[in-house]
Amino acid sequence: MSQQKEWVRERYGEIATGKRRGCCGDASCCGPAVTGERIGYRAEELAAVPEGANLGLGCGNPVALASITPGDTVLDLGSGAGFDALLAAARVGPKGWVIGVDLTPEMVEQARANAAKAGANNIEFRLGDIETLPVEDACVDLVISNCVINLTPDKAKVFREIARVLRPGGRMAISDLVLDKPLPEKVVRDDRSYCACLTGAISRRDYLAAVEKAGLVGVGVVSEADAAELMAGDLGVPESDLRGVITSISVTARKPGDCC
């Protein structure tokens, strides 16, 4: 495993076990509920999952833009403590299935406990690397992910894996961070920036090009927001340093072919 992945797994393991509150520091600028509302979750969604499932680590709401239907098989990349996966499980119903994949053993353990608390019997969590997904070919209707792909060194490989596991006609709905300008040098040098998805971010153009190169079609940015306020609080830098630099985008695409 690369040094970057080892570092991410260590940091997020500390978050899962309560040793660390935010991605970067020992205290977060705001709680999970406040963060959730800011990035597009409704109050009823935030209240629908067990306490501890929402750790306030996302940058969007991929479940809202995914058009999940009963009976779907949904795959959540970087499922963390299970927040988005649990919301998806409620939407797919008893005939559907949700698979969460996460690199961090502590997160997988917490997600399984949260699913048990919620009484969700249509969900499973697997330990794995999203660059080499522990999922069979062409068995998923929808892939979602929330501010996780930035943490992977090989983003192009992740998108190829998404294309591999999707059924023909299957969809992708992800929220992530991209760069619209180069990061300030002082942010690049800050070790905390990687786990906050900043130094792992690539340009919007390169990000969307990687999705298309993986063979997915209909690629589109359905919403976006300047992420300066969200990220500056984690890093303890002035918001002005990041304004117009880092953007949260929600991207949809699909695998060519018929879904039926």
N, C-alpha and C positions, 0 to 999 in steps of 0.2 A: 504494500500500500504506500502511496506517495506521502511525503512529509506533509503536504497540504491537507490531504484527507485525514491523516492521523491527528493533525491539529484541530480540524473541524470536529472530528469525532470526540476528541477530548473536551472541547468547549461545550458542545451540545450535550454531551453526557453530564457535564456539571449543571447545565440548565435543567435537564430532566430530573436530576436528583436534588434540586433545590440549592445547590452550592453556588449557583450564579443566577441572577435574576434576568439580565439582559444578554444580548448577543456578545457584547463587548466589555461591559463593566459589571461591577457587583450590584449595581442598582440601575433600574430602567427609568427612563424619563417619564413613562406613564404606564399604567397597568394594562393587562391584556384586553379588558373590556373597552377601555378608551381607545387603544390602538385598533381594535376590531371595528369600532364605529367609524374611525377615521379612514379606514381602508375599504369600507363598503359593506360590512356585515350589518344586518338588521338586529335589533335588540332581541327579537324572538330566536334568531339563530344562535346568538351568544348565550342565551339562556337554555338552549335545547341540549347542550352537551354537559357531561359531568365536570365538576370543578377540577382543574388541572389539565383538561384536554386542550384548552386554548392558552398557549404560552405567549401570545402576542408577537410572534416571530414572522408574520407574513407581510406582504406589501400589496395585497389585493384580495379579491374574493373570486377565485376561479369557479367555485360551485355555482355562483349566481349566473355566470355567462355560459355555462356548459349545456344547458337544456337537457338535464338528466331526465330520463324517462323510466317508468317501472320496468324491471326486467333487465336493465343494462348491467354489464360488467364494467366496473370503473377501477382504474389503477391510479393511485395517488403516489407521485414521486416525492420522496422526502417527507413522509407522512408525519414525522414528529410524534407528538403525544396523541395524535388521532383526530384533531379538530375537524379538518375538511373531510377526512374519510368517514367520520361519524355523520356529518351532515349529508354526505352522498348516500350513505347506507339508508338513511331515512327516506330518501327520494327514490332509490331503486326498488325498495319494498322487498317482501319476502321471496320473490322470484328472481331478484337481482343479487349481485355479489360485488363486494368492494375488496380490493387488495391494496394494502399500504406497504410501501418498501422504504426502509430507512437504513442508513449506514451505522447508526449509533445503537448499540445493544440496549442502553438504558432507555432510549426513546421507544424502542420496540416493546420493551417490558411495560413501560408506562401506558402505551397505547392499548396493549392487550388488557391491562387492568381497567382502563377507561371504557373499553368496549364491553367488558363484563359488567361494570357498573350501570351502563346504559341498557343492558339486556339486548345488545345487538348481536344477533346470531347469523347475520349475513355479511360478515366482515372478517378478514384475517390480516395479520401484520407479519411481514417477512423481513428478516435481516438481509441487507444486500446493498450493492453499489448500483446506482442508477446508470452508470456507464456500461454495466454488464448485468442487466436485469434478470432476476431469478423468476422469469415469467415465460411461458411458452409462446411460440409464434402465433400471430393472428387469433388471439383469444379475448381481446379487450375491445369494448365498444367506445370507451372514452378514457383518455389520459388527462389527469389534472395535476397541477403542481403549483406551489405557492412560494416564490422567492427562494428557490433551492438550486436551480440549475446554475446560478451564478457561483455556487460553491464548488462546482466540478471543474477540474482542469481541462477536460476535453468535452466541450459542449456539443461539438458536432457529433461525437459518438453518442451522446445522450439522445439527440434527435433521431439518429439512425436506429437506436433501440426503440424509441417511440414508434417509428414507422414499422419496425419488425413486429412488435406485439399487437399493433392495431389490426383489427379485421378490415377487409376492404370496405370503404365507406365510413370507417371509424373516425372519431374526432379527437382533437386535442384542444384543451383550454387551459392556458397557463398564465400566471401573473409572475412578473420578474422585473429586475432592474437592468436598465441599459444606460450607456453613456451617450449624451448628446454633445459633450465637450470633454477634453482630457481632464482627468482628475488633477487637482492641485498637488504639487510635489510633496507638501507636508502631510497630506492625507495618504498618499502612496507609501510614505515611509512609516506610517503609523501601523504597528502590528495588528491593532484592533480592526483595521479596515477590511481585512480579508473575511473575517467571520461575520462582519456586518454586510457582506455581499458587495462591497465597494471595489476593492482592488481586483476582485474576480469578475467585475462587470466588463463587458465588451461593448463596442459601438452598436447602436441600433441597427445600422446597415448590415454589419457582420452577423449580428444575432439573427435577423430575419432571413438573411442569405443562407445561414446554416440550416434553418428550418426547411427552406425550399430545396436545398441541395440534398437533404435526406429523403426527398421524394414526396413530401407532403405538398398539398395544393390548397388553393383558396386561402393563402396566408394573409391575415389581416390583423391590424391593431384596432381593437374595438373600443378601448378606452386607455387614457394615459393621464398621469398627474406628476407634477414636479415633486420629487421625493426629498428635497432639501431639508424640509422641516423634520420629516420622519427620521432621516439618517443623521442629521446634525446632533440630535439629542442623544443618540447612542454613542457618538464619538466625542461629544463634548467640544465641538468646533462651532464657530459662528455659522449660522444658516447661510449667510451671504457667500461663504466659501464654496457651497455646493449648489446654489441656486442656478438653474439652467444647465447644470452639469449632469446630474443623475435623475433619471425619470423612471417611474413605475409604469409599466405597460401591461396590458392584458391582451394576449395573442390567441387567436383561434386558427385552426387549420384542419385538414382532413386527409385521410389516405384515399388515393384514387380507387374507384371501383364501387360496386353496389353493396349496400349493407345487408341485403336479404338474399 
